Amino acid sequence: MPAQHHDAHAVDLNLDASHEPRHDWRLEEIEALFSLPFNDLLFRAQQVHRAHFDPNAVQVSTLLSIKTGACPEDCKYCPQSGHYNTGLGKEKLLEIEKVVEQARAAKQAGASRFCMGAAWRSPRERDLDVVLEMVGRVKELGLETCMTLGMVDTHQASRLAEAGLDYYNHNLDTSPEYYGEIITTRSYADRLDTLSNVRDAGMKICSGGILGMGEATRDRAGLLQQLARLNPHPESVPINMLVKVPGTPMENVEDLDPLEFIRAIAVARILMPASHVRLSAGREQMDESTQAMAFLAGANSIFYGDTLLTTGNPQVERDRALFDKLGLHPEHVEKSACDTRSDDEQAETALAHAIQRQRDDALFYDAAQA
């Protein structure tokens, strides 16, 4: 059932003109934002968005599954969980060259960030060695890098940071109160610990949640409160609409009203003004009007490409056509220090990396044969 919206002004929303980030949002304040008249909520979100971003620029990422299926976690929404029969086969860790090939294609299609996901509870050391090589090779293409590998401890986070990983994705999924209805094999504290390890290692955080899993509006507010409490806020906040996959316990859950989804986008924008709010999973089920409204509400990041890990995603040409209709354009990414060096310096660095890879061949294994 859609949430009832009333008493929107019973709580002082404390939105001043500076739109400075806060980390002390009370649940009652966030619920009051959700309860605002729809037009008022989007107007406030637009004010915040325009104070921090080009309102017509959208950060574009591509996501590749580098290891699919047989995950030991029991997340009720996930087709990759080994607990459910979804028809998804178990695949080995992709070979490095195949990942680089996909990253190169993503860059040519307009992506500025390349995200790699593996269905693990936590990476093993020998897997981490291969992943670190992937990070270095993708960065050589001039792309930002992001990984989602499950839980990581302080040592693993440090190794990823040393390899140059820009972002680590680890979603909170839902509120602490509703979490036990969705996952039992990993605690909420485990997720927060991973985010803390990532931040302490010096990497940027990508963390959000999934809407439409049968949660109440208060749970959506609770999820956003947890994210907004992180200091600093996550640099990227993916807001996913549940993709109902046959074989998972969530396959028959009631659809979330699209306007409730848009409200969550707008509240996320207000709570985390300088974060990229990503319109993520579920876009394939959204019509153009819903997507346009999400951009109006403050979403300014998308995944670009044909698939999003194991579920569908609007095709590149459809996204380009929508951008043209709305007057949107991919966000410009500042060149890194590596990109601004001379051609000779870049060639020298690439050669050094190639020599080092030859020396380190014995450290890596054929992922396809593992």
LINMO-V692389 format. One record per residue. N is the residue number from 0. RES is the residue in one letter. PSI is psi in whole degrees, 0 to 359 (NA if undefined). OMEGA is omega in degrees with one decimal (none if undefined). Layout:
# LINMO-V692389
((N & RES & PSI & OMEGA) (N & RES & PSI & OMEGA))
This chain:
# LINMO-V692389
((0 & M & 136 & 176.1) (1 & P & 146 & -179.8) (2 & A & 148 & 174.5) (3 & Q & 136 & -176.0) (4 & H & 115 & -179.1) (5 & H & 169 & 179.2) (6 & D & 41 & -175.1) (7 & A & 336 & -175.5) (8 & H & 15 & 179.4) (9 & A & 340 & 179.8) (10 & V & 137 & 175.4) (11 & D & 113 & -175.1) (12 & L & 346 & 171.0) (13 & N & 47 & 177.4) (14 & L & 99 & 179.0) (15 & D & 174 & -173.4) (16 & A & 341 & -176.6) (17 & S & 338 & -179.9) (18 & H & 39 & 179.7) (19 & E & 145 & -179.8) (20 & P & 142 & 175.2) (21 & R & 154 & 177.7) (22 & H & 13 & -174.8) (23 & D & 28 & -179.7) (24 & W & 129 & 174.4) (25 & R & 151 & -177.7) (26 & L & 323 & -179.6) (27 & E & 324 & 177.6) (28 & E & 318 & -179.0) (29 & I & 320 & 176.8) (30 & E & 325 & 177.4) (31 & A & 323 & 175.3) (32 & L & 314 & 178.3) (33 & F & 332 & -175.9) (34 & S & 355 & 178.8) (35 & L & 151 & 168.6) (36 & P & 141 & -171.6) (37 & F & 314 & -179.0) (38 & N & 321 & 178.9) (39 & D & 318 & -179.8) (40 & L & 314 & -179.8) (41 & L & 327 & 177.6) (42 & F & 315 & 178.2) (43 & R & 318 & 179.6) (44 & A & 321 & 178.3) (45 & Q & 320 & 177.6) (46 & Q & 314 & -179.9) (47 & V & 315 & -178.0) (48 & H & 312 & -176.4) (49 & R & 338 & 177.6) (50 & A & 343 & -174.5) (51 & H & 341 & -173.5) (52 & F & 159 & 163.8) (53 & D & 118 & -173.1) (54 & P & 347 & -178.3) (55 & N & 11 & 178.5) (56 & A & 136 & -179.2) (57 & V & 124 & 176.9) (58 & Q & 133 & -173.9) (59 & V & 125 & 178.7) (60 & S & 158 & 171.2) (61 & T & 139 & -177.5) (62 & L & 129 & 179.0) (63 & L & 132 & 172.9) (64 & S & 114 & -178.4) (65 & I & 349 & 173.5) (66 & K & 117 & -168.7) (67 & T & 140 & 168.2) (68 & G & 167 & 175.3) (69 & A & 32 & 177.1) (70 & C & 136 & -178.3) (71 & P & 349 & 178.6) (72 & E & 157 & -176.9) (73 & D & 31 & 178.8) (74 & C & 120 & -170.1) (75 & K & 346 & -179.4) (76 & Y & 351 & -162.2) (77 & C & 122 & 176.8) (78 & P & 347 & -178.8) (79 & Q & 354 & 179.8) (80 & S & 134 & 176.3) (81 & G & 355 & -179.3) (82 & H & 346 & -173.6) (83 & Y & 151 & 178.3) (84 & N & 96 & -178.6) (85 & T & 3 & -179.0) (86 & G & 7 & -179.8) (87 & L & 120 & -178.0) (88 & G & 157 & 176.4) (89 & K & 131 & 178.7) (90 & E & 152 & 179.2) (91 & K & 168 & 175.6) (92 & L & 131 & -178.0) (93 & L & 150 & 173.6) (94 & E & 149 & -175.8) (95 & I & 315 & -177.2) (96 & E & 326 & 178.0) (97 & K & 323 & 177.5) (98 & V & 316 & 179.6) (99 & V & 320 & 178.5) (100 & E & 317 & 178.5) (101 & Q & 322 & 179.1) (102 & A & 319 & 179.1) (103 & R & 318 & 178.4) (104 & A & 322 & 179.1) (105 & A & 318 & 178.9) (106 & K & 318 & 178.9) (107 & Q & 332 & 179.7) (108 & A & 356 & 175.0) (109 & G & 3 & 179.7) (110 & A & 146 & 175.5) (111 & S & 346 & 179.7) (112 & R & 137 & -179.5) (113 & F & 119 & -176.3) (114 & C & 136 & -178.0) (115 & M & 128 & -176.6) (116 & G & 138 & 178.1) (117 & A & 136 & -179.0) (118 & A & 76 & 178.1) (119 & W & 154 & 167.6) (120 & R & 319 & 176.4) (121 & S & 143 & -176.6) (122 & P & 141 & 170.9) (123 & R & 161 & -176.1) (124 & E & 317 & -177.9) (125 & R & 328 & 174.7) (126 & D & 321 & -178.6) (127 & L & 325 & 177.1) (128 & D & 317 & -179.8) (129 & V & 318 & 179.8) (130 & V & 320 & 179.6) (131 & L & 322 & 176.2) (132 & E & 321 & 177.2) (133 & M & 317 & -179.5) (134 & V & 311 & -178.7) (135 & G & 319 & -178.0) (136 & R & 321 & 179.4) (137 & V & 321 & 179.0) (138 & K & 329 & 177.8) (139 & E & 337 & 178.5) (140 & L & 353 & -179.3) (141 & G & 16 & 178.8) (142 & L & 148 & 166.6) (143 & E & 149 & -177.9) (144 & T & 144 & 177.1) (145 & C & 143 & 178.3) (146 & M & 147 & 167.6) (147 & T & 111 & -171.2) (148 & L & 13 & -174.9) (149 & G & 206 & -178.3) (150 & M & 141 & 174.3) (151 & V & 140 & 177.6) (152 & D & 184 & -176.1) (153 & T & 321 & 179.6) (154 & H & 314 & -179.8) (155 & Q & 319 & 178.3) (156 & A & 319 & 179.0) (157 & S & 319 & 179.2) (158 & R & 320 & 177.9) (159 & L & 318 & 179.2) (160 & A & 318 & 179.6) (161 & E & 330 & 177.9) (162 & A & 349 & 177.8) (163 & G & 14 & 179.2) (164 & L & 130 & -177.0) (165 & D & 313 & -174.4) (166 & Y & 146 & 169.5) (167 & Y & 128 & 179.8) (168 & N & 130 & 174.4) (169 & H & 103 & -174.2) (170 & N & 149 & 172.9) (171 & L & 341 & 175.8) (172 & D & 305 & -176.6) (173 & T & 192 & -179.4) (174 & S & 159 & 175.6) (175 & P & 325 & -176.8) (176 & E & 326 & -176.9) (177 & Y & 350 & -172.2) (178 & Y & 318 & -178.3) (179 & G & 341 & 176.5) (180 & E & 345 & -173.9) (181 & I & 321 & -172.8) (182 & I & 138 & 175.8) (183 & T & 349 & -173.3) (184 & T & 355 & 179.0) (185 & R & 133 & -175.5) (186 & S & 164 & 175.4) (187 & Y & 321 & 178.8) (188 & A & 324 & 176.5) (189 & D & 317 & -178.5) (190 & R & 316 & 179.5) (191 & L & 324 & 177.8) (192 & D & 318 & 178.6) (193 & T & 317 & 178.5) (194 & L & 321 & 178.2) (195 & S & 318 & 178.5) (196 & N & 319 & 179.3) (197 & V & 313 & -178.4) (198 & R & 318 & -179.7) (199 & D & 332 & 179.4) (200 & A & 351 & 176.4) (201 & G & 8 & 179.1) (202 & M & 162 & 174.8) (203 & K & 155 & -174.7) (204 & I & 136 & 169.6) (205 & C & 112 & -176.9) (206 & S & 134 & 179.4) (207 & G & 222 & -178.0) (208 & G & 184 & -177.5) (209 & I & 131 & 177.9) (210 & L & 154 & 178.5) (211 & G & 21 & 179.5) (212 & M & 22 & -179.6) (213 & G & 7 & -178.5) (214 & E & 160 & 175.4) (215 & A & 165 & 176.5) (216 & T & 324 & 179.4) (217 & R & 328 & 177.4) (218 & D & 323 & 176.3) (219 & R & 320 & 176.0) (220 & A & 321 & 180.0) (221 & G & 321 & 175.6) (222 & L & 310 & -177.4) (223 & L & 328 & 176.1) (224 & Q & 316 & 179.2) (225 & Q & 317 & 179.6) (226 & L & 319 & -178.4) (227 & A & 340 & 177.5) (228 & R & 338 & 179.4) (229 & L & 135 & -176.1) (230 & N & 110 & 0.7) (231 & P & 169 & 176.8) (232 & H & 155 & 172.2) (233 & P & 138 & 178.5) (234 & E & 330 & 176.0) (235 & S & 135 & -179.4) (236 & V & 93 & 177.8) (237 & P & 126 & 174.6) (238 & I & 109 & -175.8) (239 & N & 141 & 167.2) (240 & M & 131 & -179.0) (241 & L & 129 & 169.4) (242 & V & 113 & -174.2) (243 & K & 108 & -176.3) (244 & V & 125 & 176.9) (245 & P & 136 & -179.0) (246 & G & 342 & 175.7) (247 & T & 156 & 178.6) (248 & P & 345 & -177.5) (249 & M & 8 & -171.2) (250 & E & 336 & -176.9) (251 & N & 17 & 179.8) (252 & V & 150 & -178.6) (253 & E & 138 & -179.5) (254 & D & 144 & 174.1) (255 & L & 136 & 175.9) (256 & D & 126 & -179.1) (257 & P & 327 & 179.4) (258 & L & 330 & 174.9) (259 & E & 325 & 175.9) (260 & F & 317 & 178.9) (261 & I & 321 & 176.4) (262 & R & 317 & -179.1) (263 & A & 321 & 176.2) (264 & I & 313 & -177.7) (265 & A & 318 & 180.0) (266 & V & 321 & 176.7) (267 & A & 318 & 178.9) (268 & R & 318 & -178.4) (269 & I & 318 & -176.8) (270 & L & 326 & -176.1) (271 & M & 73 & -167.6) (272 & P & 330 & -176.5) (273 & A & 3 & 179.9) (274 & S & 151 & 167.6) (275 & H & 122 & 176.9) (276 & V & 117 & -171.3) (277 & R & 124 & 169.3) (278 & L & 105 & -164.6) (279 & S & 232 & -174.8) (280 & A & 148 & 179.7) (281 & G & 356 & -178.4) (282 & R & 330 & -178.3) (283 & E & 332 & 179.5) (284 & Q & 354 & -177.5) (285 & M & 138 & 174.2) (286 & D & 173 & -176.5) (287 & E & 325 & -178.5) (288 & S & 320 & 178.6) (289 & T & 317 & 178.4) (290 & Q & 318 & 179.0) (291 & A & 320 & 179.6) (292 & M & 326 & 177.5) (293 & A & 320 & 176.5) (294 & F & 321 & 177.6) (295 & L & 327 & -178.3) (296 & A & 352 & 175.9) (297 & G & 359 & 174.9) (298 & A & 134 & -179.9) (299 & N & 33 & 176.2) (300 & S & 143 & 177.2) (301 & I & 162 & 163.9) (302 & F & 137 & -170.7) (303 & Y & 128 & 177.7) (304 & G & 184 & -172.6) (305 & D & 333 & -178.9) (306 & T & 154 & 177.7) (307 & L & 96 & -168.6) (308 & L & 264 & -177.3) (309 & T & 3 & 179.1) (310 & T & 161 & -174.8) (311 & G & 159 & 179.5) (312 & N & 146 & -179.5) (313 & P & 139 & -177.7) (314 & Q & 155 & -175.1) (315 & V & 314 & -177.2) (316 & E & 324 & 176.6) (317 & R & 319 & 178.9) (318 & D & 318 & 179.2) (319 & R & 319 & 179.1) (320 & A & 320 & 178.9) (321 & L & 318 & 176.8) (322 & F & 317 & 180.0) (323 & D & 317 & -179.9) (324 & K & 321 & -174.1) (325 & L & 354 & -177.9) (326 & G & 29 & 178.5) (327 & L & 161 & 177.8) (328 & H & 153 & 178.7) (329 & P & 141 & 178.9) (330 & E & 136 & 177.6) (331 & H & 133 & 177.6) (332 & V & 127 & 178.5) (333 & E & 139 & 178.5) (334 & K & 141 & 176.5) (335 & S & 171 & 178.6) (336 & A & 325 & 179.3) (337 & C & 320 & -176.4) (338 & D & 335 & -174.4) (339 & T & 359 & 177.7) (340 & R & 166 & 179.4) (341 & S & 161 & 178.6) (342 & D & 320 & -179.4) (343 & D & 318 & -179.5) (344 & E & 319 & 179.2) (345 & Q & 320 & 179.2) (346 & A & 320 & 179.2) (347 & E & 318 & 178.9) (348 & T & 316 & 179.8) (349 & A & 319 & 178.8) (350 & L & 318 & 179.1) (351 & A & 319 & 178.1) (352 & H & 320 & -179.5) (353 & A & 317 & 178.8) (354 & I & 317 & -179.4) (355 & Q & 322 & 179.2) (356 & R & 320 & 178.6) (357 & Q & 319 & 179.5) (358 & R & 327 & -172.8) (359 & D & 8 & -176.0) (360 & D & 323 & -176.4) (361 & A & 341 & -178.4) (362 & L & 341 & -173.2) (363 & F & 152 & -179.3) (364 & Y & 164 & 179.5) (365 & D & 107 & -174.5) (366 & A & 328 & -177.5) (367 & A & 338 & -177.5) (368 & Q & 358 & -174.7) (369 & A & NA & none))
